[in-house]
Amino acid sequence: MSDNLDNDIRVVVGIDFGTTYSGFAYAHVTNPEIITNDVWPKQIGQMKTNTVLNYDIEFIDVECWGYPALAKKPKRKEKNSSTKPVELFKLHLGDMPESDKPYLPPNLSYKKAITDYLREMGELIKETVTTRWPGIDFMNQVLLVLSVPAEFSEKSKGIMRDCVYRAGLTGSLNSPRLQFTTEPEAAAIYCMNVVSENFDDFVGKSFLIVDCGGGTVDLTTRTLLSEDELGEITIRTGDFCGGSYVDQEFINFLKTRVGEAAIKLLKENHYGQYQYLIHEFCRNVKLPFTGTEEEFENYDLDIEQICPVLKQYVTEPEIDDLEDDEWIIEIKFENVRKMFDPIINKIIRLINGQLDADNDCSAMFLVGGFSESKYLQRRIKKEFNNRVRHISVPRQPIAAIVRGAVKYGINKRHIKSRVLKYNYGKFGLRKFESNDDIHRKRPSGYVQYFELLARKGTVVEVNERFSETYCPEYSEQNSMLFQILLTTKDNIKYCDDKDVTKLGEFVTELPDIHLGKDRLVYFELCFGEMEIKAYARNKYNDQEYNTTFELEF
């Protein structure tokens, strides 16, 4: 067992809650052979199952989840499908305009959908773990490591923690039995083995992870510091350009053939058939597409067979052409290529950004479900063959994140350093300057400002500390406020800037007022494995104060 693991922990479970597919893996700490679950409801042999729920008519109780919840082929005479599938709800955690977030039924919140899905998968996790190791106390002896996109905010991670708790997977909201890692970081840990198996003398060299999921694509560049230690050398990046956005491009294509209003009404009134239409496209067109025209056969989308209810919503002028074509829409090679290209172009721009920051990248690994797209692979290899010598898709790329999450849970020392993604600072005071607005001047003659403690882009080792010593603003002051702030912007001047977010705060007591401003307080910010620790000590009486915040990766 790793000596940095809680002595009570017996089993580590990695959970990859994905936009379109989810999975879990597990290992006992005394014999860390990682097992990826491949037994799901009505589905055996797959390393992930669909992130889909099927509800009752009121959207209160879950009737089935995963693969069985997928929309089924509609019957021609069936006017209203009884199935109520819900999917893509993870995207509601993303920082995107509300108009870009996927459809959810009006009486179903995304938090309830996430909680319900985690509850259903959680029951399978509990059953799997306790069947394999009878006698395990799940709440006290199992560590859950949940992977999240690199772009997730502190708020999104907080919502995930709350959903995991409400799903019955942890005993308390702030349970230490739940920890987070980013998806690209977990994938990088998984790829350490790939590096050791395929390359000699790779220590000191860097590799790029491109995690292509259903919703997000996340990138991280790591250096292999030793056989089992990784350092980060660029700021993690990501965007919403995963495989599900190709599906949206398919829907945009359909709108040009059947009309935008028809698609809108289909989605609102028959979401099951709308979803089935997309899944048929994925199965027959998206997944086999290689980007080579000679290997492509035009696909006839038969509306009467696949989505008969759509016909009632099609009006002129589209209905005339569709009736002439007997309700068959031909999808040609160029149509499909245009669905993929806007998404792949975004991924290529992200990769360029990482490689521009690390000119010596020796290898690139594509992981995640969308990485199995042959067209995506070909485009990336064609674009970057001259910049990166080795570009490959490791074995079982769909399981890379969940297996890496387990390895991280067993031994967090795999991660030696990270690159700060934010500027971290605190509420500070300085003397008023002529270029400050006069209204900012306090009675003491000071101005509140954003005091930078750790700069974005800085490589920090795990448990590295940043410290400073402070004195009170006023002689008669009986407490001191320490407010921890973060921002993505550089050259921030004031704490109340719109781009500044408060991470947390705490107050230290300042007794012995007769000492006036000579009461010094030592302050320290420590970047730990999964959290930031803020610590303060009154240097006169040694009274200590501390608090912990989730680390913004």
C-alpha positions in Angstrom: 0.0 0.0 0.0 1.2 3.5 -0.8 2.3 5.3 2.3 0.4 8.4 1.3 -3.0 6.6 1.4 -5.3 6.6 4.4 -4.7 3.4 6.4 -8.4 2.6 6.5 -8.7 2.5 2.7 -8.8 -1.0 1.2 -10.2 -0.4 -2.2 -9.8 2.5 -4.7 -12.6 3.0 -7.3 -12.0 5.4 -10.2 -15.2 6.9 -11.7 -15.4 8.4 -15.2 -18.7 10.1 -15.4 -18.8 11.1 -19.0 -21.0 13.2 -21.3 -22.0 10.3 -23.5 -20.4 7.2 -21.8 -19.5 6.4 -18.2 -17.5 3.7 -16.5 -15.6 2.7 -13.4 -12.5 0.6 -12.5 -11.3 -0.6 -9.1 -8.3 -2.2 -7.3 -7.4 -3.5 -3.9 -4.5 -1.5 -2.4 -2.7 -4.7 -1.3 -2.7 -6.1 -4.9 -3.2 -3.2 -7.2 -4.3 -5.1 -10.3 -6.7 -2.6 -11.9 -10.0 -4.2 -13.1 -12.2 -2.2 -15.5 -15.8 -3.0 -15.1 -17.4 -4.6 -18.2 -20.7 -5.9 -16.8 -23.6 -3.5 -17.2 -27.4 -3.8 -17.2 -28.2 -5.9 -20.3 -24.7 -5.3 -21.6 -21.6 -7.4 -21.2 -18.0 -6.9 -22.5 -18.1 -3.1 -22.8 -15.8 -0.9 -20.7 -18.4 1.9 -20.5 -22.1 2.2 -20.7 -24.2 5.0 -22.0 -24.8 8.1 -19.8 -28.5 7.9 -20.4 -31.5 7.7 -18.1 -35.1 6.7 -18.7 -37.7 8.2 -16.5 -41.4 7.6 -15.7 -43.8 10.0 -17.3 -43.4 12.6 -14.5 -39.6 12.4 -14.6 -39.4 11.5 -10.9 -38.4 7.8 -10.8 -35.7 6.2 -13.0 -37.0 3.2 -14.9 -33.7 2.2 -16.4 -30.2 3.6 -17.1 -27.2 3.0 -19.3 -27.7 0.9 -22.5 -31.3 -0.2 -21.7 -32.3 3.5 -21.5 -31.4 4.2 -25.1 -34.3 5.2 -27.3 -35.7 2.2 -29.2 -36.7 2.0 -32.9 -40.2 3.5 -33.1 -43.1 1.7 -34.6 -44.8 3.3 -37.6 -48.2 3.4 -35.9 -46.9 4.7 -32.6 -47.8 8.3 -32.2 -46.3 8.9 -28.8 -43.3 7.0 -27.5 -43.6 6.0 -23.8 -39.9 6.2 -23.3 -38.4 9.3 -21.7 -34.7 9.2 -22.3 -32.5 11.9 -20.9 -28.9 12.4 -21.9 -26.0 14.9 -22.2 -26.9 16.4 -18.8 -23.3 16.6 -17.7 -22.9 19.5 -20.2 -25.0 21.7 -17.9 -22.0 21.9 -15.6 -19.9 23.5 -18.3 -19.2 27.2 -18.6 -21.2 27.9 -21.7 -24.3 30.0 -22.7 -27.6 28.6 -21.5 -28.7 28.5 -25.2 -25.9 26.1 -26.0 -26.7 23.6 -23.3 -28.6 20.4 -24.3 -32.3 20.0 -23.9 -33.8 18.8 -20.6 -37.5 18.3 -19.9 -38.9 21.4 -18.2 -39.6 19.6 -14.9 -36.2 17.9 -14.6 -33.1 19.7 -13.3 -29.6 18.7 -14.4 -28.6 18.2 -10.8 -31.3 15.6 -10.2 -30.3 13.8 -13.5 -26.7 13.7 -12.4 -27.6 12.5 -8.9 -30.0 9.8 -10.3 -27.4 8.5 -12.7 -24.6 8.4 -10.0 -27.1 6.6 -7.7 -27.8 3.9 -10.3 -24.2 3.4 -11.2 -23.3 3.7 -7.5 -25.5 0.7 -6.7 -23.6 -1.3 -9.3 -20.2 -0.1 -7.9 -21.2 -1.1 -4.4 -22.5 -4.5 -5.5 -19.3 -5.2 -7.6 -16.9 -4.2 -4.8 -18.6 -6.0 -2.0 -19.1 -9.1 -4.0 -15.5 -9.3 -4.9 -14.3 -8.4 -1.4 -17.0 -9.5 1.2 -16.8 -7.6 4.4 -15.6 -4.3 2.9 -17.2 -1.3 4.7 -17.9 0.8 1.6 -18.4 4.1 3.3 -15.2 3.9 5.3 -12.8 1.6 3.4 -13.4 2.6 -0.2 -11.8 5.7 -1.8 -13.6 7.2 -4.8 -11.6 9.1 -7.3 -13.8 11.0 -9.7 -12.3 12.4 -12.9 -13.5 15.8 -14.1 -12.8 17.9 -17.2 -9.9 20.3 -16.9 -12.3 23.2 -17.6 -14.5 22.4 -14.6 -14.9 25.4 -12.2 -14.8 25.2 -8.4 -18.6 25.5 -8.5 -19.0 22.6 -10.9 -16.8 20.4 -8.7 -18.8 21.4 -5.7 -22.0 20.4 -7.5 -20.5 17.1 -8.4 -19.5 16.5 -4.7 -23.0 17.3 -3.6 -24.5 14.9 -6.3 -22.2 12.1 -5.2 -23.3 12.6 -1.6 -27.0 12.7 -2.5 -26.5 9.6 -4.6 -25.5 7.7 -1.4 -21.8 7.1 -2.4 -20.3 9.1 0.5 -21.3 9.4 4.1 -21.0 13.2 4.3 -20.8 16.1 1.9 -17.1 16.9 2.5 -16.1 13.3 2.9 -12.3 12.7 2.3 -13.4 9.4 0.7 -14.2 11.3 -2.4 -11.3 13.0 -4.3 -11.0 14.5 -7.7 -8.5 14.4 -10.5 -8.7 16.0 -13.9 -9.4 13.7 -16.9 -6.2 14.6 -18.7 -4.2 14.1 -15.5 -5.7 10.6 -15.0 -5.0 9.9 -18.7 -1.4 11.0 -18.3 -0.9 8.6 -15.4 -2.3 5.8 -17.4 0.0 6.6 -20.3 3.1 6.4 -18.1 2.9 2.6 -18.6 2.5 3.2 -22.4 5.7 5.3 -22.4 7.7 2.7 -20.4 6.5 -0.1 -22.7 7.2 1.6 -26.0 10.2 4.0 -25.4 13.7 3.6 -24.0 15.3 6.5 -22.0 12.1 8.6 -22.0 12.9 10.1 -18.5 13.2 13.9 -18.9 11.1 14.0 -22.1 7.6 15.3 -22.5 4.4 14.0 -23.9 1.0 15.5 -24.8 -2.3 13.9 -23.7 -5.3 14.7 -25.9 -8.4 13.4 -24.1 -11.2 13.4 -26.7 -14.5 12.7 -24.9 -18.1 13.0 -25.8 -18.5 16.6 -24.6 -15.1 18.0 -23.8 -11.6 17.7 -25.2 -8.9 18.3 -22.6 -5.1 18.6 -23.1 -2.1 18.4 -20.8 1.6 18.2 -21.4 3.7 16.2 -18.9 7.3 15.4 -18.4 8.3 12.0 -17.2 10.5 12.9 -14.2 11.2 9.3 -13.2 9.7 5.9 -14.0 6.7 6.7 -11.9 6.6 10.5 -11.5 5.1 13.2 -13.7 5.5 16.9 -13.9 3.3 19.3 -15.7 4.9 21.9 -18.0 2.1 23.8 -19.6 -1.3 25.1 -18.5 -4.0 22.6 -19.1 -6.5 23.6 -21.8 -9.8 22.3 -23.1 -13.0 23.2 -24.9 -16.4 21.8 -25.7 -15.5 20.0 -29.0 -16.1 16.4 -28.2 -17.8 13.7 -30.2 -21.3 14.8 -29.3 -20.8 18.1 -31.2 -20.5 16.1 -34.5 -24.0 14.8 -33.6 -25.1 18.4 -33.4 -23.6 19.2 -36.8 -25.7 16.2 -38.1 -28.8 17.8 -36.7 -27.9 21.1 -38.4 -27.6 19.2 -41.6 -31.1 17.7 -41.1 -32.5 21.1 -40.5 -31.5 22.0 -44.1 -33.5 19.0 -45.4 -36.6 18.9 -43.2 -36.8 22.5 -41.9 -35.7 23.9 -38.6 -39.3 24.0 -37.2 -39.8 20.3 -37.9 -36.6 19.4 -35.9 -37.7 21.7 -33.0 -41.1 20.1 -32.8 -39.7 16.6 -33.0 -37.3 17.4 -30.1 -40.0 19.0 -28.0 -42.7 16.4 -28.5 -40.9 13.1 -29.3 -37.4 13.3 -27.8 -37.1 9.5 -27.8 -37.4 9.4 -31.6 -35.1 12.5 -31.9 -32.5 10.7 -29.8 -32.9 7.4 -31.8 -32.4 9.3 -35.0 -29.0 10.6 -33.7 -27.9 7.1 -32.5 -28.7 5.6 -35.9 -26.5 8.3 -37.5 -23.7 7.5 -35.0 -23.9 3.7 -35.6 -24.1 3.8 -39.4 -22.2 7.0 -40.4 -20.2 8.7 -37.6 -18.4 5.7 -36.1 -17.4 4.0 -39.4 -16.3 7.3 -41.1 -12.6 7.3 -42.0 -12.3 10.5 -44.0 -11.3 8.5 -47.1 -13.9 8.9 -49.9 -13.1 5.5 -51.5 -14.0 3.8 -48.2 -17.3 5.6 -47.9 -20.8 4.5 -49.1 -23.6 7.0 -49.3 -26.1 6.4 -46.5 -29.8 6.5 -47.1 -31.6 7.9 -44.0 -35.1 6.5 -44.3 -37.3 8.8 -42.3 -40.3 6.5 -42.6 -38.3 3.7 -41.0 -36.2 5.5 -38.5 -38.3 8.5 -37.4 -41.8 8.3 -38.9 -43.3 10.8 -36.5 -41.1 13.5 -38.1 -43.2 13.5 -41.2 -46.1 15.3 -39.6 -44.0 18.3 -38.8 -42.5 18.8 -42.2 -44.1 21.6 -44.3 -43.5 23.4 -47.6 -41.1 23.8 -49.3 -39.2 20.9 -47.8 -42.1 18.4 -48.0 -42.2 18.5 -51.8 -38.6 17.3 -52.2 -38.9 14.7 -49.5 -42.1 13.2 -51.0 -40.4 13.1 -54.4 -37.5 11.2 -52.7 -39.9 8.9 -50.8 -38.7 10.4 -47.5 -35.2 9.2 -48.0 -32.3 11.6 -47.3 -29.1 10.7 -48.9 -26.0 11.5 -46.8 -22.9 11.8 -48.9 -19.2 11.8 -48.1 -18.9 15.6 -48.3 -21.9 16.1 -46.0 -20.2 13.9 -43.3 -16.8 15.6 -43.7 -18.4 19.0 -43.1 -20.0 17.6 -39.9 -16.6 16.5 -38.5 -14.3 19.3 -39.7 -15.5 22.3 -37.5 -15.0 20.1 -34.4 -11.7 18.6 -35.5 -10.4 22.1 -36.4 -11.1 23.2 -32.8 -9.1 20.2 -31.5 -6.2 21.0 -33.9 -6.1 24.6 -32.6 -6.0 23.3 -29.0 -3.1 21.0 -29.9 -1.2 23.8 -31.6 -1.5 25.9 -28.5 0.0 23.1 -26.4 2.8 22.5 -28.8 3.6 26.2 -29.1 4.2 26.2 -25.4 6.4 23.0 -25.5 8.6 22.9 -28.6 10.2 19.6 -27.4 7.2 17.4 -27.2 8.3 13.8 -28.0 5.0 11.9 -28.1 1.3 12.5 -28.4 -1.4 10.1 -27.1 -5.0 10.3 -28.1 -7.4 8.9 -25.5 -11.1 8.9 -24.8 -14.0 7.6 -26.8 -13.8 10.1 -29.7 -10.1 9.3 -30.1 -11.2 6.1 -31.8 -12.5 8.1 -34.8 -10.3 7.1 -37.7 -10.9 10.4 -39.4 -9.9 12.4 -36.2 -6.7 10.2 -36.0 -5.8 10.8 -39.7 -6.3 14.6 -39.4 -4.2 14.9 -36.3 -1.4 12.7 -37.7 -1.4 14.6 -41.0 -1.3 18.0 -39.2 1.4 17.2 -36.6 3.6 14.4 -38.0 6.3 17.0 -38.6 6.2 18.4 -35.1 5.7 15.3 -33.0 7.6 12.1 -33.8 5.3 9.6 -32.1 1.5 10.0 -32.3 -0.6 7.1 -31.2 -3.8 5.8 -29.6 -2.9 3.5 -26.7 -4.6 0.2 -26.1 -8.1 0.6 -24.6 -8.2 4.4 -25.0 -11.8 4.5 -23.7 -10.6 3.2 -20.3 -7.5 5.4 -20.0 -9.1 7.9 -17.7 -10.8 5.6 -15.3 -7.7 3.3 -14.9 -5.5 6.4 -14.4 -7.9 7.6 -11.7 -7.4 4.4 -9.8 -3.6 4.6 -10.1 -3.8 8.2 -8.9 -5.9 7.1 -5.9 -3.4 4.4 -5.0 -0.4 6.6 -5.3 -0.8 10.3 -5.5 2.9 10.7 -5.7 2.7 10.0 -9.4 2.0 13.7 -9.7 5.2 15.6 -8.7 4.2 19.1 -10.0 1.4 21.0 -11.6 1.2 24.3 -13.6 -1.1 26.9 -12.0 -4.0 27.6 -14.2 -5.0 30.8 -12.2 -3.4 33.8 -10.6 -3.8 33.3 -6.8 -3.9 36.3 -4.6 -5.4 37.7 -1.4 -7.1 40.8 -0.2 -4.1 43.2 0.4 -3.5 46.8 1.5 -1.1 49.3 0.1 -0.6 53.0 0.3 -2.8 55.2 -1.9 -1.2 56.2 -5.2 -2.0 59.1 -7.5 -3.4 56.9 -10.2 -6.0 55.3 -7.8 -9.6 56.6 -7.8 -10.0 58.8 -4.7 -13.1 56.8 -3.6 -10.8 53.8 -3.0 -8.8 55.7 -0.3 -9.5 54.4 3.2 -9.3 56.5 6.3 -5.9 54.9 7.0 -4.6 56.2 3.8 -4.4 52.7 2.3 -6.2 51.1 -0.7 -7.5 47.5 -1.0 -5.8 45.7 -3.9 -5.3 42.3 -5.4 -2.0 41.1 -3.8 -0.6 38.4 -6.1 0.8 35.3 -4.3 1.3 32.8 -7.0 1.3 33.6 -10.7 -0.6 31.6 -13.4 1.7 29.4 -15.4 4.1 28.8 -12.5 5.2 25.2 -12.0 4.5 24.3 -8.4 5.5 21.1 -6.7 2.9 19.3 -4.6 2.9 20.9 -1.1 4.9 23.9 -2.2 4.4 27.0 0.0 4.0 30.7 -0.7 4.3 32.9 2.4 4.4 36.5 3.6 4.2 38.4 7.0 1.6 41.1 7.6 0.8 43.7 10.3 -2.6 45.2 11.1 -3.9 48.3 9.3 -4.9 50.1 12.5 -3.2 50.1 15.9 -6.5 49.3 17.7 -7.4 46.5 15.2 -8.5 43.2 17.0 -8.7 40.9 14.0 -7.3 40.4 10.5 -9.1 39.2 7.4 -7.4 36.8 5.0 -9.4 36.5 1.8 -8.1 34.1 -0.9 -8.8 35.2 -4.5 -8.2 33.8 -7.9 -8.4 35.1 -11.5 -7.4 34.0 -15.0 -6.5 37.6 -15.9 -3.1 39.2 -15.6 -2.3 42.6 -14.1 -5.4 42.7 -11.9 -5.3 45.8 -9.7 -8.3 45.5 -7.3 -10.1 42.8 -5.4 -13.5 43.9 -6.7 -12.5 43.5 -10.3 -15.3 41.5 -12.2 -12.7 38.9 -13.2 -11.7 38.1 -9.6 -13.4 35.2 -7.8 -13.3 34.7 -4.0 -12.0 31.2 -3.1 -12.6 31.6 0.6 -11.7 33.5 3.7 -10.9 33.3 7.4 -10.3 35.7 10.2 -7.4 35.7 12.7 -7.8 37.2 16.2 -5.4 40.0 17.2 -5.4 40.4 20.9 -2.8 42.5 22.8 -4.0 45.8 21.3 -1.5 47.7 23.4 1.2 46.4 20.9 -0.4 48.4 18.1 0.9 47.6 14.6 3.8 45.5 16.0 1.5 42.4 16.0 2.9 40.4 13.1 1.0 37.6 11.4 2.7 35.0 9.3 0.5 33.8 6.3 1.1 30.8 4.1 -0.6 29.3 1.1 0.2 25.7 0.3 -0.7 23.9 -2.9 -1.4 20.3 -1.8 -2.3 17.2 -3.7 -6.0 18.0 -4.1 -6.5 21.3 -2.2 -5.0 24.6 -1.2 -4.3 25.0 2.5 -4.2 28.5 3.9 -2.5 29.0 7.2 -1.8 31.9 9.5 0.0 32.3 12.8 0.1 35.2 15.2 3.9 35.6 15.7 3.4 37.2 19.1 1.3 34.5 20.8 1.7 31.6 18.3 -2.1 31.2 17.9 -2.7 29.3 14.6 -5.5 29.5 12.1 -6.0 27.4 9.0 -8.6 26.4 6.4 -8.7 24.3 3.2 -10.1 24.9 -0.3 -10.5 22.5 -3.2 -7.6 23.1 -5.6 -8.6 24.7 -8.9 -6.7 22.5 -11.3 
